[in-house]
């Protein structure tokens, strides 16, 4: 079967709206993909402010924003379809939306971007609210991408995604296990912003700093890292816990970047070690993906950290990877196949997640 899907994502870093048109092919349970077109629509300062303050809004204003943002996504997708000549070629749209609230302990999650509005504007069926069913079943609602990663990249025993958070996925005792490792790009980008940069290009700023062992030990000692999987990071862990802790230490911003880079590397190695297969001859291949792969200093730090574990690291640079994964999660929902696994999220059972807004 072939599915022509537009995947839409928005990260909490407010970098912009990612839109990707992917052709997904399934043959006897094996999936392949080709991204035919993709682009990032940068948010205006007005949208950055609205989305950034969504969690603080009164209920009525929040619901109005949910509708407004859904229409914004719908208009963006229409422009994307026109620009790339995709009229009548898209089977359906899978939209993750923009996470405003995520409180698994109270069985609640909310992603902005009304799916009905997207469907109404585009005239194309939409799948949205991908996390909601898992949350209702007592799961953590994330990480949401490992199921898609397992289908597209089955030859790697470990898969680490360096996005706003670093996440790990692996097969362990016949089950897919995945969990959040630590905050990643959002913290690094915020620190780079203190030096007037949008991000640390290739990690050059971090490379010019010196590791502060006291700060590194403090970060590595955070209680979150002793939690057993499945575990997921709260949306504000990076801003509410990590960054204030870093700022308490008197060292240069480059030193902070350097230290936090080595913190990420140390936690990746620790997470891999938790799932390292004990059987002889087990695969030690690790696929490193996500925006953080552009940070050469971070990639090298991870290679060095996992070297004692005899891990072979392969780097895959795919800038629209998350939009691709959301597209595949949507395809699984379309097929009524599980796209959230209890072994990943801790839910009562596997589930088929996503609200379908069907267009005749």
Rosetta blueprint (number, residue, H / E / L):
1 X L
2 X E
3 X E
4 X E
5 X E
6 X E
7 X E
8 X E
9 X E
10 X E
11 X L
12 X L
13 X L
14 X L
15 X L
16 X L
17 X E
18 X E
19 X E
20 X E
21 X E
22 X E
23 X E
24 X E
25 X E
26 X E
27 X E
28 X L
29 X L
30 X E
31 X E
32 X E
33 X E
34 X E
35 X E
36 X E
37 X E
38 X E
39 X E
40 X E
41 X E
42 X L
43 X L
44 X L
45 X H
46 X H
47 X H
48 X H
49 X H
50 X H
51 X H
52 X H
53 X L
54 X H
55 X H
56 X H
57 X L
58 X L
59 X H
60 X H
61 X H
62 X H
63 X H
64 X H
65 X H
66 X H
67 X H
68 X H
69 X H
70 X H
71 X H
72 X H
73 X H
74 X H
75 X H
76 X H
77 X H
78 X H
79 X H
80 X H
81 X H
82 X H
83 X H
84 X L
85 X L
86 X L
87 X L
88 X L
89 X L
90 X L
91 X L
92 X E
93 X E
94 X E
95 X E
96 X E
97 X E
98 X E
99 X E
100 X E
101 X E
102 X E
103 X E
104 X H
105 X H
106 X H
107 X L
108 X E
109 X E
110 X E
111 X E
112 X E
113 X L
114 X L
115 X H
116 X H
117 X H
118 X H
119 X H
120 X H
121 X H
122 X H
123 X L
124 X L
125 X L
126 X E
127 X E
128 X E
129 X L
130 X L
131 X L
132 X H
133 X H
134 X H
135 X H
136 X H
137 X L
138 X L
139 X L
140 X L
141 X L
142 X L
143 X L
144 X L
145 X L
146 X H
147 X H
148 X H
149 X H
150 X H
151 X H
152 X H
153 X L
154 X L
155 X L
156 X L
157 X L
158 X E
159 X E
160 X E
161 X E
162 X E
163 X L
164 X L
165 X E
166 X E
167 X E
168 X E
169 X E
170 X E
171 X E
172 X E
173 X L
174 X L
175 X E
176 X E
177 X E
178 X E
179 X E
180 X E
181 X E
182 X E
183 X E
184 X L
185 X H
186 X H
187 X H
188 X H
189 X H
190 X H
191 X H
192 X H
193 X H
194 X L
195 X L
196 X L
197 X L
198 X L
199 X L
200 X L
201 X H
202 X H
203 X H
204 X H
205 X H
206 X H
207 X H
208 X L
209 X L
210 X L
211 X L
212 X L
213 X H
214 X H
215 X H
216 X H
217 X H
218 X H
219 X H
220 X H
221 X L
222 X L
223 X H
224 X H
225 X H
226 X H
227 X L
228 X L
229 X L
230 X L
231 X L
232 X L
233 X L
234 X L
235 X L
236 X L
237 X H
238 X H
239 X H
240 X H
241 X H
242 X H
243 X H
244 X H
245 X H
246 X H
247 X H
248 X L
249 X L
250 X L
251 X L
252 X L
253 X H
254 X H
255 X H
256 X H
257 X H
258 X H
259 X H
260 X H
261 X H
262 X H
263 X H
264 X H
265 X H
266 X H
267 X H
268 X H
269 X H
270 X H
271 X H
272 X H
273 X H
274 X H
275 X H
276 X L
277 X L
278 X L
279 X L
280 X L
281 X L
282 X L
283 X L
284 X L
285 X E
286 X E
287 X E
288 X E
289 X E
290 X L
291 X H
292 X H
293 X H
294 X H
295 X L
296 X H
297 X H
298 X H
299 X H
300 X H
301 X H
302 X H
303 X H
304 X H
305 X H
306 X H
307 X H
308 X L
309 X L
310 X L
311 X L
312 X E
313 X E
314 X E
315 X E
316 X L
317 X L
318 X L
319 X L
320 X L
321 X H
322 X H
323 X H
324 X H
325 X H
326 X H
327 X H
328 X H
329 X H
330 X H
331 X H
332 X H
333 X H
334 X H
335 X L
336 X L
337 X L
338 X L
339 X L
340 X E
341 X L
342 X H
343 X H
344 X H
345 X H
346 X L
347 X L
348 X L
349 X L
350 X L
351 X E
352 X L
353 X L
354 X L
355 X E
356 X E
357 X E
358 X L
359 X L
360 X L
